[in-house]
Structure formats: C-alpha cells, structure tokens
Amino acid sequence: MSSIDYSQKIPNNVNLSEDRTLQRALEQWQPNYLSWWNETGPEGSTNFDVYLRTAVSVDPQGWAQFGYVKMPDYRWGIFLNPAEQDRKIHFGDHLGEPAWQEVPGEHRANLRRIIVTQGDTEPASVEQQKHLGHTAPSLYDLRNLFQVNVEEGRHLWAMVYLLHKYFGRDGREEGEALLERRSGDQDNPRILGAFNEKTPDWLSFFMFTYFTDRDGKFQLCALAESGFDPLARTTRFMLTEEAHHMFVGESGVSRIVQRTCQVMNELKTDDPAKLRAAGVIDLPTIQRYLNFHFSVTIDLFGADQSSNAATFYSAGLKGRFDEGKRDDDHVLKGDVYKVLEVQGGKLVEKEVPMLNALNEVLRDDYIKDSVSGVNRWNKVIEKAGIPFRLKVPHKAFNRQIGALAGVRISPDGRPVSDAEWDANVAQWLPTAEDRAFVASLMGRVVEPGKFANWIAPPAIGINRQPVDFEYVRFG
C-alpha cells in the first residue's frame, strides 16, 4: 500500500481498479475537475513547465520526486497512509472499540459535513490565489505558488474520494458541489469566511500560507485522530504535503522582513514613508497584515462554545491536536476549560465544560504554534539590530465568530469604545492605502536568480537546486 500506481488514469494506492463502480464515478468527476482547474486555477499558466514535486509513495522517506510538469498534466490522485493493524478508537464514547472501516449510520451526516467542510477549503485557496502568478517576485516564488496550488487540488481529490466511496449518491452530489462553489461569489460562496477573502498580493499570500494553512494543519491533525479510519489515513498523508505550504508562508514573510531591515540599516531610518519610497514594506504595515490574517484565521476554529464540537469528539469523529500524547481520560465528561467573554466592559475568563470548548482548545494550540513562527521573524529583526518586534494580537481582537464577535478589543487585549476603535483601527488593520501601496510593488520578476526589490532571496533553493535554477519554463 505504500507505493502509488501511476499506470492508472487516476493514480492511487487504494486498489481503485478493483472497484469498477467507484472508478467509473471518479473518472466521470475527473473532467469536471480539470474544467474547474482550467477556469479557476493559476491564470495563463497551462503551457508552463513547472519544476514540481509529485507524490510517488506514502512512505515518510523518499515519498516524492521532482521534475518538470505542465500543471494540467499533474498526476492528481488518491493516496492514503497504510492501514494500522487492529487500530482502535482512542477517544470519546467509543474509546477502545475497533476503528471503523465503513461509515457508522448514526454518524453519517456529521462525517459527511466534516469531510465537505474540509474539502471546500482546498479549491477555495486555489481560487483565491489564481491571479498571483502575474505578480510573482521571482521564479522561485512562482514555482512555490504553483506547488501549493497543485497540492491543494490533490487535497480536494482526497476528500472527494471519501465522499464517492463512502457516501453513495449524496457523496457524488457533494463532490460536484465542491466544484460549483466559488471563493467570494455572492450567490454561491465557499463555506468558511476566510476562504472568501481576497488574496490580492504576495504579502497576503505569505500571511495566508503561514496562518491559514496552519489552521489546515490543526484541522487535519484533529481529523487524523478520527475513529473513521479512511479519514484518518487520508489526512495523515495530506499533512505530509501541508508542511511545505506553511514553509512557503513562514520563509516568505521572513524574507520580506529581512529585506526591509536591510534597507532600514542602509538608509538609517525607520520612517515608513522613506522606506516605502525606497520600495520596501515597512514593519508597521507587516504588523497590520499579520493582525488581519491572524484574526481572520482564528475565527476558522468556530465558536468558543460548540455543541457540534462536543458531538464530533464524543462520537469519535474528530479528536484534539496530539490526542494520543494527552494524559487525561480522552472522554472529558467532567473536565472544564476556560473561555473568554466580556462582562461589565472587561474581558474575563469563565469555566465551561471542556467538551463544549474543544474549538477553543484547538484554537489555543494553534495560537501557541503561530507565536513560535512569529518569534523566528523577530530573530531576523533582532539580528539586524532594529528595536521593533512583531506580535500576535490578542485572540479577542477583530473577531467575527463566537462570544467575542464584534466586541471592540485592542491588539493588546483591552476592551475599547467604538470611538477609540475608530481612532486607532488604521494602526491595527491594513488600510486601503496600505493595500494600494503593497499592490504598487507587485511587478512580475521571472529572470532566473532575480528577485523583486521588496523581498530577499532564499538561503537555499528547492530540492538542492541553486537559487537561480529555472524553476518555471514558459511555453
């Protein structure tokens, strides 16, 4: 089961040829997928030869190979981690029972909802990023964008396989609907709010792949604990690919910060106007973008108290991050957790049943992970000898979901009046002027080894290639 059969029309390691009905259904879906890709995938790129990695195995060692591929010819397929023999459900009311190989009837609707919601995020991000190839700051970055795009496409395949195989006609209809919704569409938008936001520039793209793909990591990790074994095995392999997306985000922001600090030291100034005139993105603007993308992303975890989250956990459908490393009873019936609310104009903590607070548990784990990367950006600033530090805003800042939705909280966690919010929001969130300035820097640089003025080159290339390698060849 570890190697992938590339002789098939749909590459897979699930013996698809032995289930002719399923194979036919997916082969009928495939042209619709390609039609969606050609309509909403990276604009104007169909004839490019791109130096991409393609999965050839699901073994942790040597699982991918690199080579030039035209993106519409990319071998999207269905890859599950090998089955773990005698795997047991290790949390919730079914603790200790054998993991399910088929969908339990009583959990069918909830499992389908979980898979559809995860599946919907994958094509959404491709749609959000479709214009970015026109303004790539280098061939290296253009290739990374395209790698993220084709892998999000494969993650859509991963979810559609589960829908087709385990949910019959309902699943096939959901698979079609995943190709019909569109990011930001007024009439048929994507399911989750962050996936209807625009990604208009490369600073937004790097923030998105750092923060929002990290949400993907945490959601996939929670689903990789699932008692429904095919979902757990599918998401475990998706996580192997997801790591690169977060690397693109973290290293991208780090390189922007590095270039800004270099120009600050050359000009001996921290004046945003002078730095903008020199063609780099000032650190306060980077902070505002960070505040926006972080706050939009933590809303993706849902309401701080959720009966659905309790149901998904107790039913064994979706665990916690690192469920197996936690030293509680993995049932949580009597456990409590602290969530925030506003009382008398102050933010206060209150204890609620942990089962109802599992969205908040996952959000808090995510925040810890996000902070560690921001600290690495700060090391770049510190090394440059500049007394400025980027900060993750308070988790109550700019929230649109849950008990904190619409509550006016400053980035440092103080409840503020509408008047104080209005007076300061231009320092806290990107303004139209900020976005226009960042957009003005976006010009395409595609000569091998050349980089836009606002971003530093990476330390090393992809797959041990030199930084000036021809990562994309234009047809």
TORTORNU-111713 format. One record per residue (C-alpha): residue number from 0; x, y, z. Coordinates in Angstrom, 1 decimal, decimal comma. Layout:
N
    k      c1      c2      c3
  NUM       X       Y       Z
...
// end
This chain:
475
    k      c1      c2      c3
    0     0,0     0,0     0,0
    1     3,0     2,4     0,3
    2     3,7     2,8    -3,4
    3     1,4     4,6    -5,8
    4     0,2     3,1    -9,1
    5     0,8     5,7   -11,8
    6    -0,3     3,4   -14,6
    7    -3,9     4,2   -13,9
    8    -6,0     7,1   -15,2
    9    -6,3     8,2   -11,6
   10    -3,1     7,4    -9,7
   11    -3,9     5,7    -6,4
   12    -2,8     3,3    -3,7
   13    -6,3     2,2    -2,8
   14    -6,7    -0,6    -5,5
   15    -9,2     1,6    -7,3
   16    -9,3    -0,8   -10,3
   17   -10,9    -3,4    -8,1
   18   -14,0    -1,2    -7,5
   19   -15,2    -0,5   -11,0
   20   -18,3     1,4    -9,9
   21   -16,2     3,8    -7,8
   22   -13,6     4,0   -10,6
   23   -16,2     5,0   -13,2
   24   -17,7     7,6   -10,9
   25   -14,3     9,2   -10,2
   26   -13,4     9,1   -13,9
   27   -16,6    11,0   -14,6
   28   -15,7    13,6   -12,0
   29   -12,1    14,0   -13,3
   30   -13,0    16,0   -16,5
   31   -15,2    18,3   -14,3
   32   -12,2    18,8   -12,0
   33   -10,0    19,7   -15,0
   34   -12,6    22,1   -16,3
   35   -12,7    23,7   -12,8
   36    -8,8    23,9   -12,8
   37    -8,7    25,5   -16,2
   38   -11,3    28,0   -15,3
   39   -10,2    29,0   -11,7
   40    -6,6    27,7   -11,4
   41    -3,5    29,8   -11,9
   42    -4,2    32,2   -14,7
   43    -2,4    31,9   -18,0
   44    -0,2    29,0   -16,8
   45    -1,4    26,0   -18,7
   46     1,7    25,8   -21,0
   47     4,3    26,4   -18,3
   48     6,7    23,6   -17,5
   49     7,0    23,8   -13,7
   50     9,6    22,0   -11,5
   51     7,1    20,3    -9,2
   52     7,2    17,5    -6,7
   53     4,8    14,6    -7,2
   54     4,0    12,0    -4,6
   55     5,3     8,6    -5,6
   56     4,8     6,8    -2,3
   57     3,3     7,3     1,2
   58     6,5     6,2     3,0
   59     7,9     9,1     5,1
   60    11,3     8,6     3,4
   61    11,6     9,4    -0,3
   62     7,8     9,9    -0,8
   63     8,1    12,5    -3,7
   64    10,0    13,0    -6,9
   65    10,8    16,3    -8,7
   66    10,6    17,1   -12,4
   67     9,1    19,4   -14,9
   68     5,3    19,1   -15,4
   69     2,6    21,1   -17,1
   70     0,1    21,8   -14,3
   71    -3,0    20,5   -16,2
   72    -1,0    17,2   -16,6
   73    -0,1    16,9   -12,9
   74    -0,9    13,4   -11,7
   75    -3,5    14,2    -9,1
   76    -4,6    11,1    -7,3
   77    -5,8     9,3    -4,2
   78    -3,2     8,4    -1,6
   79    -3,9     7,0     1,9
   80    -1,3     6,2     4,6
   81    -1,0     2,4     5,2
   82    -3,6     0,9     7,5
   83    -2,5     0,4    11,1
   84    -3,4    -3,2    12,0
   85    -6,1    -3,6    14,7
   86    -6,3     0,2    15,1
   87    -8,7     1,3    18,0
   88   -10,7     4,4    18,5
   89    -8,8     6,3    21,2
   90   -11,1     9,0    22,4
   91   -14,8     9,7    23,0
   92   -17,7     7,4    23,8
   93   -16,3     4,6    21,5
   94   -12,9     4,5    23,3
   95   -11,2     1,2    22,8
   96   -13,6    -0,1    20,1
   97   -12,1    -1,1    16,7
   98   -11,7     1,9    14,3
   99   -14,5     2,0    11,7
  100   -13,7     0,9     8,1
  101   -17,2     1,9     7,0
  102   -19,3     4,9     8,0
  103   -21,5     4,2    11,0
  104   -25,1     5,0    10,1
  105   -25,7     7,2    13,1
  106   -22,6     9,4    12,3
  107   -23,2     9,6     8,6
  108   -24,5    13,2     8,4
  109   -21,8    14,6    10,7
  110   -19,0    12,8     9,0
  111   -20,2    14,0     5,6
  112   -20,4    17,5     6,9
  113   -16,8    17,4     8,3
  114   -15,4    16,0     5,0
  115   -17,3    18,5     2,9
  116   -16,2    21,5     5,0
  117   -12,5    20,4     4,8
  118   -12,8    19,6     1,1
  119   -14,3    23,0     0,4
  120   -11,3    24,9     1,7
  121    -8,9    23,2    -0,8
  122   -10,2    24,5    -4,1
  123   -11,1    27,8    -2,4
  124    -7,5    28,7    -1,8
  125    -6,6    27,9    -5,4
  126    -9,4    30,3    -6,5
  127    -8,1    33,0    -4,1
  128    -4,6    32,7    -5,5
  129    -5,4    32,5    -9,2
  130    -4,1    36,0   -10,1
  131    -0,8    35,9    -8,2
  132     1,3    34,4   -10,9
  133     1,1    37,7   -12,8
  134     3,0    39,5   -10,0
  135     5,4    36,8    -8,7
  136     8,6    38,3    -7,2
  137    10,8    35,6    -8,6
  138    10,7    32,2   -10,5
  139    11,5    30,5    -7,1
  140     8,3    32,1    -5,6
  141     6,2    31,4    -8,7
  142     7,1    27,7    -8,5
  143     6,3    27,6    -4,8
  144     2,9    29,2    -5,6
  145     2,2    26,5    -8,2
  146     3,3    23,7    -5,9
  147     0,9    24,9    -3,2
  148    -1,9    25,1    -5,9
  149    -1,5    21,6    -7,3
  150    -1,3    20,1    -3,8
  151    -4,5    21,9    -2,7
  152    -6,0    20,4    -5,8
  153    -4,8    16,9    -4,7
  154    -6,3    17,5    -1,2
  155    -9,6    18,2    -2,9
  156    -9,2    14,8    -4,6
  157    -8,5    13,2    -1,2
  158   -11,9    14,4     0,2
  159   -13,8    13,7    -3,0
  160   -12,6    10,1    -2,9
  161   -14,0     9,7     0,6
  162   -17,3    11,2    -0,5
  163   -17,7     9,0    -3,5
  164   -16,6     5,8    -1,8
  165   -18,4     6,0     1,4
  166   -21,5     8,3     0,9
  167   -23,1     7,0    -2,3
  168   -25,2     9,3    -4,3
  169   -25,1    12,0    -1,6
  170   -21,3    11,9    -1,7
  171   -21,3    12,2    -5,5
  172   -23,6    15,3    -5,3
  173   -21,4    16,9    -2,7
  174   -18,3    16,2    -4,9
  175   -20,0    18,1    -7,7
  176   -20,9    21,0    -5,4
  177   -17,3    21,3    -4,4
  178   -16,5    22,3    -8,0
  179   -19,5    24,7    -8,2
  180   -19,0    27,0    -5,3
  181   -16,5    29,9    -5,8
  182   -14,4    31,9    -3,4
  183   -16,0    35,3    -2,8
  184   -19,1    34,6    -5,0
  185   -22,1    36,5    -3,9
  186   -24,6    33,7    -4,7
  187   -22,5    30,5    -4,2
  188   -19,6    31,3    -1,9
  189   -17,2    28,9    -0,2
  190   -18,4    27,6     3,2
  191   -15,9    29,3     5,6
  192   -15,4    33,1     5,7
  193   -11,6    33,2     5,4
  194   -11,9    31,3     2,1
  195   -14,0    34,1     0,6
  196   -11,4    36,8     1,3
  197    -9,3    38,2    -1,5
  198    -5,6    37,3    -1,7
  199    -4,6    40,3    -3,8
  200    -0,8    40,5    -3,3
  201     2,2    38,4    -2,2
  202     2,3    39,7     1,4
  203    -1,3    38,5     1,7
  204    -0,3    35,2     0,1
  205     2,6    34,6     2,5
  206     0,4    35,6     5,5
  207    -2,3    33,2     4,2
  208     0,1    30,3     3,8
  209     1,6    30,9     7,2
  210    -1,6    31,5     9,2
  211    -4,5    29,9     7,3
  212    -2,6    26,8     6,1
  213    -1,6    26,4     9,7
  214    -5,3    26,2    10,5
  215    -5,3    23,5     7,9
  216    -2,6    21,7     9,8
  217    -4,5    21,7    13,0
  218    -7,8    20,7    11,5
  219    -6,1    17,9     9,6
  220    -4,3    16,8    12,8
  221    -7,6    16,6    14,6
  222    -9,2    14,6    11,8
  223    -6,1    12,3    11,6
  224    -7,2    11,1    15,1
  225   -10,7    10,1    13,7
  226   -12,3     6,8    14,5
  227   -13,3     6,6    10,9
  228   -10,1     5,0     9,6
  229   -10,1     6,1     5,9
  230   -10,4     9,7     7,0
  231    -7,6     9,4     9,5
  232    -5,3     7,7     6,9
  233    -6,2    10,3     4,2
  234    -5,5    13,3     6,4
  235    -2,2    11,9     7,7
  236    -0,8    11,9     4,2
  237    -2,3    15,3     3,5
  238    -0,2    16,6     6,4
  239     3,0    15,5     4,7
  240     2,2    17,9     1,8
  241     0,8    20,6     4,0
  242     4,2    21,2     5,7
  243     5,5    22,8     2,5
  244     2,6    25,3     2,4
  245     3,5    26,6     5,8
  246     7,2    26,8     4,9
  247     6,3    29,0     1,9
  248     4,4    31,4     4,3
  249     7,0    31,5     7,1
  250    10,0    31,8     4,8
  251     8,2    34,3     2,6
  252     7,4    36,7     5,4
  253    10,9    36,2     6,8
  254    12,5    37,2     3,5
  255    10,3    40,4     3,3
  256    11,3    41,3     6,9
  257    14,9    40,6     6,1
  258    14,9    42,9     3,0
  259    13,0    45,7     4,9
  260    15,6    45,5     7,8
  261    18,5    45,7     5,2
  262    17,1    48,9     3,7
  263    16,3    50,4     7,2
  264    20,0    49,9     8,0
  265    21,2    51,2     4,7
  266    19,1    54,4     4,9
  267    19,4    54,6     8,8
  268    15,7    55,2     9,1
  269    12,5    53,6    10,4
  270    10,3    56,2     8,8
  271     7,6    54,3     6,9
  272     7,3    57,0     4,2
  273    11,1    56,9     3,4
  274    11,1    53,1     3,4
  275     8,1    53,0     1,1
  276     9,8    55,5    -1,2
  277    12,7    53,0    -1,3
  278    10,3    50,3    -2,4
  279    10,1    48,0     0,6
  280     7,3    47,2     3,0
  281     7,7    49,0     6,4
  282     7,4    46,8     9,5
  283     4,2    48,5    10,9
  284     2,4    47,6     7,7
  285     3,6    44,0     8,0
  286     2,2    44,0    11,6
  287    -1,2    45,2    10,3
  288    -1,3    42,4     7,7
  289    -0,3    40,0    10,5
  290    -3,1    41,2    12,7
  291    -5,7    40,8     9,9
  292    -4,7    37,3     8,8
  293    -4,3    36,0    12,3
  294    -7,7    37,3    13,4
  295    -9,5    36,0    10,3
  296    -7,8    32,6    10,7
  297    -8,6    32,0    14,4
  298   -12,3    32,5    13,5
  299   -12,0    29,4    11,4
  300   -11,9    27,3    14,5
  301   -15,5    28,2    15,1
  302   -17,4    29,4    18,2
  303   -15,7    29,1    21,6
  304   -18,6    27,0    22,8
  305   -20,0    24,5    20,4
  306   -22,3    21,6    20,8
  307   -21,1    20,3    17,4
  308   -17,5    20,1    18,6
  309   -18,7    18,1    21,6
  310   -20,7    15,8    19,4
  311   -17,8    15,3    17,0
  312   -15,5    14,4    19,8
  313   -17,8    12,1    21,8
  314   -18,8    10,3    18,6
  315   -15,1     9,6    17,9
  316   -15,2    11,6    14,6
  317   -12,7    14,4    15,3
  318   -10,1    14,4    18,1
  319    -7,8    17,0    19,6
  320    -4,4    18,0    18,3
  321    -1,9    15,4    19,5
  322    -4,8    13,4    21,2
  323    -2,5    10,4    21,8
  324     0,0    12,5    23,8
  325    -2,5    13,9    26,3
  326    -2,7    12,3    29,7
  327    -6,4    12,7    30,6
  328    -9,2    10,1    30,2
  329    -9,9    11,0    26,5
  330   -13,6    11,1    27,3
  331   -13,6    14,6    29,1
  332   -17,1    14,2    30,6
  333   -16,3    16,0    33,8
  334   -13,5    18,3    32,5
  335   -13,6    22,1    32,2
  336   -11,8    24,7    30,1
  337   -11,6    28,5    30,3
  338   -13,1    30,7    27,6
  339   -13,3    34,4    27,3
  340   -16,3    36,7    27,5
  341   -16,9    40,4    28,1
  342   -18,6    41,3    31,4
  343   -19,0    44,9    32,7
  344   -16,7    46,2    30,0
  345   -13,9    43,8    30,9
  346   -12,6    40,6    29,4
  347   -13,0    37,7    31,9
  348   -12,4    34,0    31,9
  349   -15,1    31,6    32,7
  350   -15,0    27,8    33,1
  351   -17,2    25,8    30,8
  352   -17,4    22,0    30,1
  353   -14,4    21,1    28,1
  354   -16,4    19,0    25,6
  355   -18,2    22,2    24,6
  356   -14,9    24,2    24,4
  357   -13,0    21,9    22,1
  358   -12,9    24,6    19,3
  359   -11,2    26,8    21,9
  360    -8,8    24,1    22,9
  361    -7,7    23,6    19,2
  362    -7,5    27,4    18,7
  363    -5,2    27,8    21,8
  364    -3,0    25,0    20,5
  365    -2,9    26,8    17,1
  366    -2,0    30,2    18,7
  367     1,0    28,7    20,6
  368     2,2    27,2    17,3
  369     1,7    30,5    15,4
  370     3,6    32,5    18,0
  371     6,7    30,3    17,6
  372     7,0    31,3    13,9
  373     6,5    35,0    14,6
  374     9,3    34,7    17,1
  375    11,5    33,4    14,3
  376    10,6    36,5    12,2
  377    11,6    38,6    15,2
  378    15,1    37,0    15,3
  379    15,6    38,3    11,8
  380    14,8    41,9    13,1
  381    16,9    41,4    16,2
  382    19,9    40,2    14,2
  383    19,6    43,4    12,1
  384    19,8    45,4    15,4
  385    16,4    47,0    15,0
  386    14,3    47,6    18,1
  387    10,9    46,6    16,6
  388     9,1    43,3    17,3
  389     6,1    41,7    15,5
  390     3,4    40,5    17,8
  391     0,5    38,1    17,5
  392    -2,6    40,2    18,6
  393    -4,8    39,1    21,5
  394    -7,2    36,3    20,5
  395   -10,2    38,6    21,2
  396    -9,0    41,1    18,6
  397   -11,2    41,7    15,5
  398   -13,3    38,5    16,0
  399   -16,4    37,8    13,9
  400   -17,3    34,4    15,3
  401   -18,5    33,3    18,8
  402   -19,0    35,2    22,0
  403   -16,3    37,8    21,0
  404   -17,9    38,6    17,6
  405   -18,0    42,3    17,0
  406   -16,6    43,2    20,5
  407   -14,2    46,0    20,3
  408   -10,8    44,8    21,7
  409    -7,4    46,3    21,0
  410    -4,5    44,1    19,8
  411    -3,1    44,1    23,3
  412    -6,4    42,8    24,7
  413    -8,1    45,9    26,1
  414   -11,9    46,5    25,6
  415   -12,2    49,8    23,8
  416   -15,1    52,1    22,9
  417   -16,3    52,5    19,3
  418   -14,7    55,9    19,3
  419   -11,3    54,6    20,4
  420   -11,5    51,7    17,9
  421   -12,3    54,1    15,0
  422    -9,5    56,4    16,1
  423    -6,9    53,5    16,0
  424    -8,1    50,9    13,6
  425    -5,8    52,4    10,8
  426    -2,8    51,5    13,1
  427    -4,2    48,0    13,8
  428    -5,5    46,7    10,5
  429    -4,4    47,2     6,8
  430    -6,0    50,4     5,3
  431    -7,0    50,9     1,7
  432    -3,8    52,9     1,4
  433    -1,6    50,1     2,8
  434    -3,1    47,6     0,3
  435    -2,7    50,1    -2,6
  436     0,9    50,6    -1,6
  437     1,7    46,9    -1,4
  438    -0,2    46,3    -4,7
  439     2,0    49,0    -6,3
  440     5,2    47,0    -5,5
  441     3,8    43,9    -7,2
  442     5,6    43,5   -10,6
  443     6,5    40,2   -12,2
  444    10,1    39,1   -11,9
  445    10,9    36,0   -13,9
  446    14,5    36,1   -14,8
  447    16,3    33,2   -13,1
  448    18,1    34,3    -9,9
  449    16,5    37,8    -9,9
  450    14,1    38,9    -7,1
  451    11,8    41,9    -6,6
  452    13,3    44,7    -4,6
  453    10,9    44,2    -1,6
  454    12,0    40,6    -0,8
  455    15,3    38,9    -0,1
  456    16,4    35,8    -1,9
  457    16,0    32,4     0,0
  458    19,1    30,9     1,6
  459    18,8    27,7    -0,5
  460    16,8    26,5    -3,5
  461    14,2    23,8    -3,9
  462    15,3    20,1    -3,8
  463    19,0    21,1    -3,5
  464    18,8    23,1    -6,8
  465    20,6    26,5    -6,9
  466    18,5    29,6    -6,1
  467    18,9    30,8    -9,8
  468    17,6    27,5   -11,2
  469    15,0    27,8   -13,9
  470    12,1    26,7   -11,7
  471     9,5    27,6   -14,4
  472     9,9    27,4   -18,2
  473     7,4    29,4   -20,1
  474     5,7    27,9   -23,1
// end
